[in-house]
Amino acid sequence: MSETDFAELDLSLDKLEAELELTQQVVKDLDEMISQCPASGALEDEPIRTIHHLACTGGTLIAKCIASQANILVLNEVNPFYEFSSSPGAARFAPTNMTALIRQGDSSFCDDELVVELFIKQLEVVRKQCWLTGRVLVIRDHTYSQFLDGDYNSDRPILREVIQKRFPLRSLVTTRDTKKAYHSMVRRRWHRSFRPSTLEEYERRNDIFMDRFSDLPIISYEDFTAEPRQKMQEICEILGLTYFDGFEEVFHTFQFSGDSGRGGNQIISGR
């Protein structure tokens, strides 16, 4: 072989060595990404995440910001025990709601035990599909229907207790100044769902709500709107989510029920 051939061989070897080094780095990066993927662990160890708050406390805004994080599926305003009201003499159209359909057929047949069993079976399917596709399941509790709508039933389990009996769980509570929350409810006439419809009664029920979730970390709406990125990182740490710094640019694209408060595409402090 000539000196030119040896020189070309050296160049080829150098190129192969550089490509090998790049490939090894890519493999390392992929391994790290896979290790952060929910599907990389055992399904039975993958927690469901839940968030809990009362009405008019900024819950929809926070739920949208959580939904804007990486690989998240939010189930919005969930309460398996909720019973839809219908006009007198009319049944509510609910072709995909098995619980409602059973209640229409025979309300005495659909007790709380059956409701929980149906709910858990459906949740198992959704949770497994999230795990298989590398997504994280987050459930926003519809606590209004349990703590503020009509008489409070202390014997009925809360959503967190129902889920916790079957799945690992990571949860948090979000709050707002009670007077501001109550006045927001008054503007929408939602305060008439409980009796007496007073601030004192709302605060009493808020205390009951807080007692049922007293062991959970708390994020206040006021703190969140004042420092959304810092508080969003804190929420992600509590729930075990991967933080996405660009959530403020996309949160408004999510359409969730319960969106009764502020509109627009910005998080504004002090409201």
C-alpha positions in Angstrom: 0.0 0.0 0.0 1.1 3.5 -0.8 1.5 6.3 1.7 -1.7 7.8 0.2 -3.6 4.6 0.8 -2.5 4.6 4.5 -3.5 8.2 4.8 -6.9 7.5 3.4 -7.2 4.5 5.7 -6.3 6.6 8.8 -9.0 9.1 7.7 -11.6 6.4 7.4 -10.7 5.0 10.8 -10.9 8.4 12.4 -14.4 8.9 10.7 -15.6 5.5 12.0 -14.3 6.3 15.5 -16.2 9.6 15.5 -19.4 7.9 14.2 -19.1 5.2 16.9 -18.7 7.9 19.6 -21.8 9.7 18.3 -23.8 6.4 18.2 -22.8 5.6 21.7 -23.9 9.1 22.8 -27.3 8.6 21.0 -27.8 5.2 22.7 -27.0 6.8 26.1 -29.5 9.6 25.4 -32.2 7.2 24.3 -31.6 5.0 27.4 -32.0 8.1 29.6 -35.3 9.1 27.8 -36.6 5.5 28.1 -35.9 5.5 31.8 -38.1 8.6 32.2 -40.9 7.0 30.2 -43.8 5.6 32.4 -43.9 2.5 30.2 -40.3 1.6 31.2 -41.4 0.5 34.7 -43.9 -2.0 35.9 -47.5 -1.0 35.2 -48.5 -1.9 38.8 -46.0 0.7 40.1 -47.2 3.6 37.9 -49.3 6.1 40.0 -52.4 7.9 38.9 -52.1 11.6 39.6 -55.1 13.6 41.1 -55.7 17.2 41.8 -58.4 18.5 44.1 -60.0 22.0 44.6 -63.4 23.6 45.1 -65.3 25.7 42.6 -64.1 29.2 41.5 -60.6 28.6 42.9 -58.7 28.6 39.6 -58.8 24.8 39.2 -59.5 24.9 35.4 -56.5 27.2 34.8 -54.2 24.9 36.8 -55.6 21.8 35.1 -54.9 23.3 31.7 -51.4 24.2 32.7 -50.9 20.6 33.9 -52.3 19.3 30.6 -49.7 21.4 28.8 -46.8 19.4 30.3 -45.1 16.6 28.4 -47.2 13.5 27.6 -50.1 14.2 29.9 -53.7 13.0 29.6 -56.1 14.9 31.9 -59.5 13.5 32.8 -61.3 16.7 33.7 -64.0 17.0 36.5 -64.4 13.4 37.5 -66.9 12.1 40.1 -68.2 8.5 39.6 -71.0 9.1 42.1 -72.4 12.2 40.4 -76.1 11.9 39.2 -77.2 14.0 36.3 -80.5 15.8 37.0 -83.2 15.6 34.4 -86.4 17.5 33.6 -89.5 16.0 35.3 -90.8 13.1 33.3 -87.8 13.0 31.0 -84.7 10.8 31.0 -81.3 12.3 30.2 -79.6 11.2 26.9 -76.4 9.4 28.0 -75.4 6.8 25.4 -71.8 6.4 26.6 -72.4 6.7 30.4 -73.0 3.1 31.7 -73.8 4.3 35.2 -76.5 6.7 34.0 -77.9 4.0 31.7 -78.2 1.5 34.6 -79.9 4.2 36.8 -82.4 4.8 34.0 -83.2 1.1 33.8 -83.4 0.5 37.6 -82.0 3.0 40.0 -82.1 0.5 42.9 -79.8 -1.8 40.9 -77.0 0.9 40.8 -75.6 1.2 44.3 -72.3 2.8 45.3 -70.5 -0.6 45.1 -71.5 -1.1 41.5 -70.6 2.5 40.6 -67.1 2.0 42.1 -66.6 -1.3 40.3 -67.6 0.2 36.9 -65.4 3.2 37.4 -62.3 1.2 38.4 -62.7 -1.1 35.5 -62.8 1.8 33.0 -59.9 3.5 34.8 -57.8 0.3 34.5 -58.2 0.4 30.7 -57.3 4.1 30.4 -54.3 3.8 32.8 -52.9 0.8 30.9 -53.3 2.6 27.6 -51.5 5.6 29.0 -48.7 3.4 30.3 -48.3 1.6 26.9 -48.1 4.9 25.0 -45.8 6.6 27.5 -48.4 9.1 28.8 -49.2 10.1 32.4 -52.8 10.0 33.6 -53.9 13.0 35.7 -57.5 13.2 37.1 -59.1 16.4 38.2 -61.6 15.7 40.9 -65.1 17.4 40.6 -65.3 18.1 44.4 -68.0 20.7 43.9 -70.6 17.9 43.4 -69.6 16.3 46.6 -68.9 19.2 49.0 -71.0 22.1 47.7 -73.9 20.6 45.8 -76.8 19.9 48.2 -76.2 18.1 51.5 -72.7 16.8 52.2 -72.6 13.1 52.7 -69.7 12.2 55.0 -70.3 8.5 54.5 -69.6 8.5 50.8 -65.9 8.0 49.9 -64.1 10.8 48.1 -62.6 10.1 44.7 -59.0 9.9 46.1 -60.1 7.1 48.5 -61.8 5.2 45.7 -58.7 5.3 43.5 -56.2 4.7 46.3 -57.8 1.3 47.1 -56.7 0.0 43.7 -53.9 2.1 42.3 -50.7 4.0 43.5 -51.5 7.7 43.8 -49.8 11.1 43.8 -52.1 14.0 44.7 -52.2 17.7 45.6 -54.8 20.3 46.6 -55.1 23.8 45.1 -56.8 26.6 47.1 -57.9 30.2 46.8 -58.9 32.9 49.3 -62.3 31.7 50.5 -64.0 35.2 50.3 -62.9 35.7 46.7 -63.9 32.2 45.8 -67.3 32.7 47.4 -67.9 36.0 45.7 -67.1 34.4 42.4 -69.7 31.7 43.1 -72.2 34.4 44.0 -71.6 36.2 40.6 -72.5 32.9 38.9 -75.3 32.1 41.4 -73.6 28.8 42.2 -73.8 29.6 45.9 -77.5 28.6 45.8 -76.6 25.0 45.4 -76.1 24.8 49.2 -78.2 26.0 52.2 -77.8 28.4 53.8 -76.2 30.2 50.8 -73.9 32.3 53.0 -70.2 32.9 53.2 -70.1 31.3 56.6 -71.7 28.1 55.2 -69.2 28.1 52.3 -66.3 28.5 54.7 -67.7 25.6 56.9 -67.8 23.4 53.8 -64.4 24.5 52.7 -63.0 23.4 56.2 -64.6 20.0 55.7 -63.0 19.7 52.3 -59.6 20.7 53.6 -59.9 18.2 56.5 -60.6 15.4 54.0 -57.3 16.2 52.2 -55.2 17.4 55.1 -52.3 15.1 54.3 -51.7 16.6 50.8 -49.4 19.3 49.7 -51.2 22.6 48.8 -50.6 25.1 46.0 -52.6 28.4 46.3 -54.1 30.0 43.2 -52.7 33.4 44.3 -49.1 32.0 44.4 -49.6 30.2 41.1 -50.7 33.3 39.2 -48.0 35.4 40.8 -45.2 33.0 39.9 -46.6 30.5 37.3 -43.3 28.9 36.2 -42.0 28.4 39.7 -45.2 27.0 41.0 -45.7 24.8 37.9 -42.3 23.3 38.5 -43.4 22.7 42.1 -46.6 21.0 40.9 -44.6 18.8 38.5 -42.2 17.8 41.3 -45.2 16.9 43.6 -47.0 14.8 40.9 -43.8 13.4 39.3 -44.3 15.1 35.9 -41.7 16.2 33.4 -41.8 20.0 33.4 -42.3 21.9 30.1 -41.2 25.5 30.2 -43.4 26.6 27.3 -46.7 25.8 29.0 -47.8 29.4 29.2 -47.9 29.6 25.4 -50.2 26.6 24.9 -52.4 26.1 28.0 -55.2 28.2 26.5 -55.6 25.6 23.6 -57.2 23.1 26.0 -61.0 23.1 26.2 -62.2 21.9 29.6 -65.6 22.0 31.3 -65.7 24.1 34.4 -63.9 27.0 32.6 -66.1 29.6 34.3 -63.4 32.1 35.3 -60.9 34.1 33.5 -60.5 33.9 29.7 -57.7 34.7 27.4 -54.3 33.2 26.8 -52.3 34.8 29.6 -51.9 34.0 33.3 -52.5 37.3 35.1 -51.7 37.8 38.7 -53.9 39.5 41.3 -57.3 38.5 40.0 
